[in-house]
Amino acid sequence: MAKPTLTFVCQSCGAAFSKWSGRCDGCGEWNTIQEEKPLSEGPGKQALSGRGRAVVLTDLATQEPPPPRTASALSELDRVLGGGLVPASAVLVGGDPGIGKSTLLLQAAAAFAKSGLKVIYISGEEASAQVRLRAQRLGLTDAQVKLAAETNLRDILTTLDVERPDLAIVDSIQTMWSDTVGSAPGSVSQVRAAAHELTSFAKKRGSAVIMVGHVTKDGQIAGPRVVEHMVDTVLYFEGERGHQFRILRSVKNRFGPADEIGVFEMTGAGLAEVLNPSALFLSERGTPAPGSVVFSGIEGTRPVLVELQALVAPSPHSQPRRSVVGWDGSRLAMILAVLESRCGIPFTGLDVYLNVAGGMKISEPAADLAVAAALLSAREDTALPAETVVFGEISLSGALRPVGQTENRLKEAQKLGFSTAILPKGGKAASNKAMKLSRMGDLASFVGEVFGAG
C-alpha cells in the first residue's frame, strides 16, 4: 500500500500545500502552516460499487410539506432563522470575541426550553459555574436547560445520543477535539472533523445543533470555508464595542431568506430585542448638521433608516486620508472619482471621513447617492433639511440608477416622520402623496438642484 501523503495546512485560511513554507500563498500570513495527517486513508484499491444500499429516488414533481418550526420568545432571532428553529438543522454562529455570542445563545437556549424543547448547552470554553453565573445575571435559572462543560467530541456525541435533545448548543467548535484526528485542537482538521460529526448527528437523530465559531481578524469564521458549506445556516453576530447595538445577520440559510438581520441592544440584563431599528438608529440624531444624511436601506426583508456622517477637512499631509467605518472603502473611492470627473468637484488635498452611525454596516449600492450627498454637504458646509431621506445607485457615467423595493423604503421613512425623499428617476414606486419626491436623472443635476452648483 502506498505511503499516505503528508499535508501541510494553513491554520488561518485552510489552504493545503504539499510541502512546508514560512508564508501562506493563500492569505499571506506567516508561520501558520502546520503538518497534519489526512482524516482517512481510504479503502485502498477496493472499489465502492456494490457495497452500499440503494437510496430512494424521487422526481421534481414530488411535493413535501414545509419543515416544522419552533418559535422562541426572541422574535428577532426567529426572524433571522426564517421563522423559527427547524429540527435536524445545523446552525453556525460567528462573531468577534466578547461581542455577546454566549449571552445570546444562553438566552436562546432558555427561550427554546420554555417553548417545550429539550435543550443541552455544552461549553468548551467556560466552566459550568461560569455559565450558571451568567444565567443568574440574566435571570434564566428557572429555564430547564441541561448544562455540561466538555471538549471531547466522542463523549459529547455519546451524551447527545443518550439524551436525544431537541436542541444542542456547542460553544465553541474550535475547542472540540476528536481522538481520530492527530492534529491539535483548533486546527483545520479538528474543526472540519468536529463540524462534520455534529452535522451528521443532527441529520441522523433529528436534533438541531447550534455551533459557535470564532472569527479571524478580517471577520471571517476561522477554519476552512468548507465548515460553512456543511451547515444549513450561517449567522454572524456583529457590533462595535463602543455601541450598544448588536446585529445578528444571516449570510446563508437553507430554510429562509439570506441577508436577514435581527437587531439587539446590549443592556445590563442581557440582550434586549429592538423591534424598530430605524427609530433606535436615529434616536441620537439631533439638529441637522453639515455632513449628516439619512439613508433608507433594505436589510434582508426589512427597511432600515440609518444616518451617514461625513467630514471633509484640509489635509496637512501630501497624501490625503480616506477613512471609512461601516461602508466599503473602495466604493467611497469610486464616488469621489465620479464627483470629480463628472461634476467637476475635486477632493484633492482634503481628508475624507465617512461613518455609519450606530455601528451599522451597509453593503448595498443604494447608499451611493446618500454618501455623495453627505460628502457634498460636508464640503460645502451646508446641511440638508431634517425631514429628507436619500437613496440611489451611482454609475461610473454619473447617471443615477433606480434601486429595488422603493415603496418599502418610502413607507418606512414616512412612518418615522420624513416628508421629502431624493431618489433616482424611474423605478416601480407609485406616486406617494404623503411625501415630496425629488427624482434626479444624474449626479450633476442632483448637485445643481440640491447644492446650487452644476
C-alpha positions in Angstrom: 0.0 0.0 0.0 1.3 3.4 -0.9 2.5 5.6 1.9 -0.1 8.3 2.9 0.8 11.7 1.5 1.6 14.4 4.2 -0.5 17.5 4.0 0.5 21.0 5.2 -2.5 23.2 6.0 -2.6 26.9 6.8 -4.3 27.4 10.2 -5.6 30.8 9.2 -7.3 30.2 5.8 -7.3 26.4 5.4 -5.2 26.3 2.2 -3.4 22.9 1.7 0.2 22.5 0.4 2.4 19.6 -0.4 5.4 21.0 1.5 6.0 23.4 4.3 6.8 27.0 3.8 7.0 30.0 6.1 4.4 32.1 4.4 1.0 31.1 3.2 0.4 31.8 -0.5 -3.4 31.9 0.1 -3.7 34.6 2.8 -0.2 35.9 3.2 0.1 35.0 6.9 3.5 33.9 8.3 4.2 30.8 10.4 0.6 29.5 10.1 1.3 26.3 8.0 1.4 23.1 10.1 1.7 19.4 9.1 -1.5 17.4 9.5 -2.4 13.8 8.9 -5.3 13.1 6.5 -8.7 12.4 8.0 -8.8 9.0 6.4 -6.5 6.9 4.2 -9.5 5.5 2.3 -10.3 1.9 1.3 -7.1 1.5 -0.8 -7.7 -0.1 -4.2 -11.1 -1.6 -3.3 -13.9 -0.3 -5.4 -17.0 1.1 -3.7 -19.6 -0.1 -6.2 -21.9 -2.8 -4.9 -21.0 -2.3 -1.3 -23.8 0.0 -0.2 -27.6 0.1 -0.3 -29.8 1.7 -2.9 -31.2 5.1 -2.0 -34.8 6.1 -2.7 -35.1 8.4 -5.7 -37.9 10.9 -6.3 -38.8 13.2 -9.2 -39.0 17.0 -9.2 -42.8 16.9 -9.0 -42.8 15.3 -5.6 -44.3 17.7 -3.0 -43.3 17.7 0.6 -44.7 19.8 3.4 -42.5 22.6 4.7 -40.4 21.7 7.7 -42.0 22.3 11.1 -40.5 25.2 13.1 -40.4 26.0 16.8 -40.6 29.7 17.6 -38.9 31.2 20.7 -39.7 34.3 22.7 -36.9 36.1 20.8 -38.7 37.4 17.7 -35.6 38.9 16.2 -33.8 35.5 16.4 -36.8 33.8 14.8 -36.8 36.3 12.0 -33.1 35.6 11.2 -33.7 31.9 11.3 -36.5 32.2 8.8 -39.5 31.9 11.2 -38.1 29.6 13.9 -35.8 26.6 14.6 -36.0 23.7 12.2 -35.4 20.2 13.5 -32.3 18.3 12.3 -30.7 21.6 11.2 -27.1 22.7 11.8 -26.5 26.4 12.6 -23.1 28.1 12.8 -22.9 31.4 14.7 -19.7 33.5 14.3 -18.7 36.8 15.9 -15.8 38.7 17.5 -14.6 37.7 21.0 -16.7 39.3 23.7 -19.4 40.5 21.3 -22.1 38.6 23.1 -22.4 35.2 21.3 -22.6 33.2 24.6 -25.1 35.6 26.1 -27.3 35.4 23.0 -27.2 31.6 22.8 -27.9 31.2 26.5 -30.9 33.4 26.2 -32.0 31.4 23.1 -31.5 28.1 25.0 -33.7 29.4 27.8 -36.3 30.6 25.3 -36.5 27.4 23.4 -36.6 25.4 26.7 -39.6 27.4 27.8 -41.2 26.6 24.4 -41.1 22.9 25.2 -37.9 21.8 23.7 -35.3 19.6 25.4 -32.1 21.7 25.4 -28.5 20.8 26.2 -25.8 23.5 26.4 -22.2 22.3 26.1 -19.5 24.8 26.9 -15.9 24.1 25.8 -14.5 27.4 26.9 -16.1 28.1 30.2 -16.7 26.1 33.3 -20.3 25.2 34.3 -20.1 27.6 37.2 -19.3 30.5 34.9 -22.3 29.7 32.7 -24.5 29.4 35.8 -23.3 32.9 37.0 -24.3 34.3 33.6 -27.7 32.6 33.8 -28.2 34.2 37.3 -27.3 37.6 36.0 -29.7 37.2 33.1 -32.5 35.8 35.3 -32.6 32.4 33.4 -32.1 30.0 36.3 -35.7 28.8 36.1 -35.2 27.5 32.5 -35.0 23.7 32.0 -31.6 23.8 30.3 -29.1 20.9 30.9 -25.5 22.1 31.1 -22.1 20.4 30.6 -18.5 21.5 30.2 -16.6 19.1 27.9 -14.3 19.2 24.8 -14.0 15.5 24.0 -16.1 15.1 20.8 -16.6 11.3 21.4 -18.0 11.9 24.9 -20.2 14.7 23.7 -21.7 12.7 20.9 -22.3 9.7 23.2 -24.1 12.0 25.7 -26.2 13.6 23.0 -27.1 10.1 21.6 -28.3 9.0 25.1 -30.2 12.2 26.0 -31.7 12.8 22.5 -32.2 16.5 22.9 -34.3 18.7 20.6 -31.5 21.3 20.6 -27.8 21.1 21.4 -25.7 24.2 21.6 -21.9 23.7 21.3 -19.7 26.7 22.4 -17.4 26.6 20.6 -16.4 24.4 17.6 -12.7 25.5 17.9 -12.4 23.9 21.4 -13.7 20.5 20.3 -11.2 17.7 19.6 -11.6 14.2 18.2 -9.3 11.3 19.1 -9.4 10.1 15.5 -7.5 13.2 14.3 -3.9 13.6 15.2 -3.7 17.4 14.9 -4.1 19.8 17.8 -7.5 21.2 18.9 -8.5 24.3 17.0 -6.6 23.2 13.8 -8.3 23.0 10.5 -8.6 19.2 10.5 -10.1 19.2 14.0 -12.6 21.9 13.2 -13.6 20.2 10.0 -14.0 16.8 11.7 -16.0 18.2 14.6 -18.3 20.2 12.4 -18.9 17.1 10.2 -19.6 14.8 13.1 -22.0 17.3 14.8 -23.8 18.0 11.5 -24.1 14.2 10.8 -25.6 13.7 14.3 -28.2 16.4 13.6 -29.3 14.8 10.4 -29.4 11.3 11.7 -31.1 11.9 15.1 -33.3 14.8 14.2 -31.8 17.2 16.7 -31.0 20.8 15.9 -27.4 21.7 16.6 -26.1 25.3 17.0 -22.3 25.7 16.9 -20.3 28.8 17.8 -17.4 29.6 15.6 -14.5 32.1 16.3 -13.7 34.7 13.6 -10.3 35.8 12.3 -9.1 39.4 12.2 -10.7 40.0 8.9 -14.2 39.0 10.2 -14.5 35.5 8.7 -15.2 32.4 10.6 -11.9 30.7 11.5 -11.1 27.5 9.7 -11.8 26.4 6.2 -14.8 27.7 4.3 -16.0 24.1 4.0 -17.3 24.3 7.5 -19.8 26.9 6.3 -20.8 24.6 3.4 -21.5 21.7 5.9 -24.1 23.5 7.9 -27.6 24.7 6.9 -27.4 28.2 8.3 -24.6 30.6 8.9 -25.2 33.6 11.2 -22.8 36.5 12.1 -23.1 38.5 15.3 -21.9 42.0 14.5 -21.4 45.2 16.5 -18.9 47.8 17.7 -17.5 47.7 21.2 -18.4 51.3 21.7 -22.0 50.9 20.7 -24.8 49.1 22.5 -26.3 47.8 19.3 -25.8 44.2 18.1 -26.8 42.9 14.7 -27.4 39.2 14.0 -27.1 38.7 10.3 -27.9 35.6 8.2 -25.4 35.1 5.3 -26.7 31.6 4.5 -30.0 29.9 5.2 -31.4 26.8 3.6 -34.7 27.3 5.4 -35.3 31.0 4.9 -34.1 34.3 3.4 -30.4 35.2 3.5 -29.2 38.6 4.4 -31.9 39.0 7.1 -30.9 40.9 10.2 -32.1 40.9 13.8 -31.2 43.9 16.0 -30.5 43.7 19.7 -29.4 46.2 22.3 -26.8 45.2 24.9 -28.1 46.0 28.4 -27.1 45.1 31.9 -29.7 42.3 31.9 -28.5 40.8 28.6 -29.6 41.4 25.0 -32.9 43.2 24.5 -34.8 43.0 21.2 -35.1 46.1 19.1 -38.4 45.9 17.2 -38.0 49.2 15.4 -34.3 49.5 14.4 -34.8 52.7 12.4 -36.1 54.7 15.3 -33.3 53.4 17.5 -30.5 54.2 15.0 -31.9 57.7 14.5 -32.6 58.3 18.2 -29.3 60.1 18.8 -29.7 62.3 15.7 -30.0 65.9 16.8 -30.3 69.2 14.8 -29.3 68.7 11.1 -25.6 69.4 10.6 -23.4 69.6 7.5 -22.3 66.1 6.5 -25.3 64.3 8.1 -27.7 62.5 5.7 -30.4 59.8 6.4 -30.3 56.8 4.2 -33.3 54.4 3.7 -31.8 51.0 3.1 -33.1 47.4 2.9 -31.5 44.7 5.1 -33.0 41.3 4.2 -36.7 41.9 4.1 -36.9 44.9 6.4 -36.3 48.6 5.6 -33.9 50.3 8.0 -33.1 54.0 8.2 -29.6 54.9 9.3 -27.6 58.1 9.5 -24.5 58.6 7.3 -21.9 61.1 8.7 -19.2 62.7 6.6 -16.4 65.1 7.4 -14.2 66.8 4.9 -11.2 68.8 6.1 -8.0 70.2 4.6 -5.2 67.6 4.8 -1.8 68.6 6.3 -0.2 65.7 4.6 0.8 65.1 1.0 -1.4 62.1 0.8 -5.0 62.9 1.9 -6.6 60.4 4.2 -9.7 58.3 3.4 -11.2 56.7 6.5 -14.5 54.6 6.3 -16.4 52.9 9.1 -19.4 50.8 8.2 -19.1 51.0 4.4 -16.9 49.8 1.6 -13.7 51.9 1.2 -13.3 51.1 -2.5 -16.9 52.2 -3.1 -16.0 55.6 -1.4 -13.1 56.0 -3.8 -15.4 55.4 -6.7 -17.9 58.0 -5.5 -15.1 60.6 -5.1 -13.8 59.9 -8.6 -17.2 60.3 -10.2 -17.8 63.6 -8.3 -14.5 64.9 -9.6 -14.7 63.7 -13.2 -18.4 64.0 -13.9 -19.3 67.0 -11.7 -16.0 68.9 -11.5 -16.0 68.8 -7.7 -12.4 67.9 -6.6 -11.5 66.4 -3.2 -7.7 66.8 -3.8 -5.9 67.9 -0.7 -8.9 67.1 1.5 -9.2 64.4 4.2 -12.4 62.5 3.9 -14.0 60.6 6.8 -17.2 58.6 6.5 -19.1 56.9 9.3 -22.4 54.9 9.5 -23.9 55.9 12.9 -24.9 53.2 15.4 -22.3 50.6 14.4 -24.4 49.5 11.3 -22.6 48.0 8.3 -24.1 48.8 4.9 -23.2 46.8 1.7 -25.9 47.7 -0.8 -25.1 50.1 -3.7 -28.3 52.0 -3.0 -26.3 54.1 -0.4 -24.2 55.7 -3.2 -26.4 58.8 -3.5 -26.6 59.2 0.2 -22.9 59.0 0.6 -22.4 61.6 -2.2 -24.9 63.9 -0.5 -23.1 63.6 2.8 -19.7 64.3 1.2 -21.0 67.4 -0.7 -22.9 68.6 2.4 -19.7 68.4 4.5 -17.6 70.0 1.7 -20.0 72.9 1.1 -20.8 73.2 4.9 -24.5 73.0 4.0 -27.0 70.9 5.9 -29.8 69.1 4.2 -33.4 69.6 5.5 -34.1 67.4 8.6 -37.1 65.6 7.0 -35.2 64.3 4.0 -34.1 60.8 3.1 -31.7 59.9 0.2 -31.1 56.7 -1.7 -30.0 55.7 -5.2 -27.1 54.0 -7.0 -24.5 55.9 -8.9 -22.9 54.6 -12.1 -19.5 55.5 -13.4 -21.1 57.7 -16.1 -22.7 59.8 -13.4 -26.2 58.5 -14.1 -28.5 57.6 -11.2 -30.0 54.1 -11.3 -33.2 53.1 -9.5 -33.0 50.6 -6.7 -35.3 47.8 -5.6 -38.1 48.0 -3.0 -38.5 51.8 -3.4 -42.0 51.7 -1.9 -40.9 49.9 1.2 -38.1 52.5 1.7 -40.6 55.4 1.4 -43.1 53.8 3.7 -40.5 53.3 6.4 -39.4 56.9 6.0 -42.9 58.2 6.1 -43.6 56.2 9.3 -40.8 58.0 11.0 -41.9 61.4 10.1 -39.9 62.1 6.9 -41.6 64.3 4.3 -39.1 64.5 1.5 -37.2 61.9 -0.4 -34.4 62.3 -3.0 -34.2 59.3 -5.4 -33.4 58.4 -9.0 -35.9 58.7 -11.8 -37.7 55.5 -12.9 -38.3 52.5 -10.7 -41.5 50.8 -9.8 -42.5 53.2 -7.0 -46.1 54.5 -7.2 -46.8 58.2 -6.5 -46.7 58.9 -2.8 -49.0 61.8 -2.0 -47.8 62.0 1.6 -44.2 62.6 0.7 -42.5 65.0 -1.7 -40.4 63.0 -4.1 -37.4 64.7 -5.9 -36.4 62.4 -8.7 -33.0 63.0 -10.2 -31.6 61.7 -13.6 -27.9 62.1 -13.0 -25.4 63.2 -10.4 -24.8 66.6 -12.0 -28.5 67.6 -11.8 -28.6 66.4 -8.2 -25.6 68.6 -7.3 -27.1 71.6 -9.1 -30.6 71.3 -7.6 -29.6 70.4 -4.0 -26.4 72.4 -3.6 -26.8 75.1 -6.2 -23.9 74.1 -8.4 -23.6 72.2 -11.6 
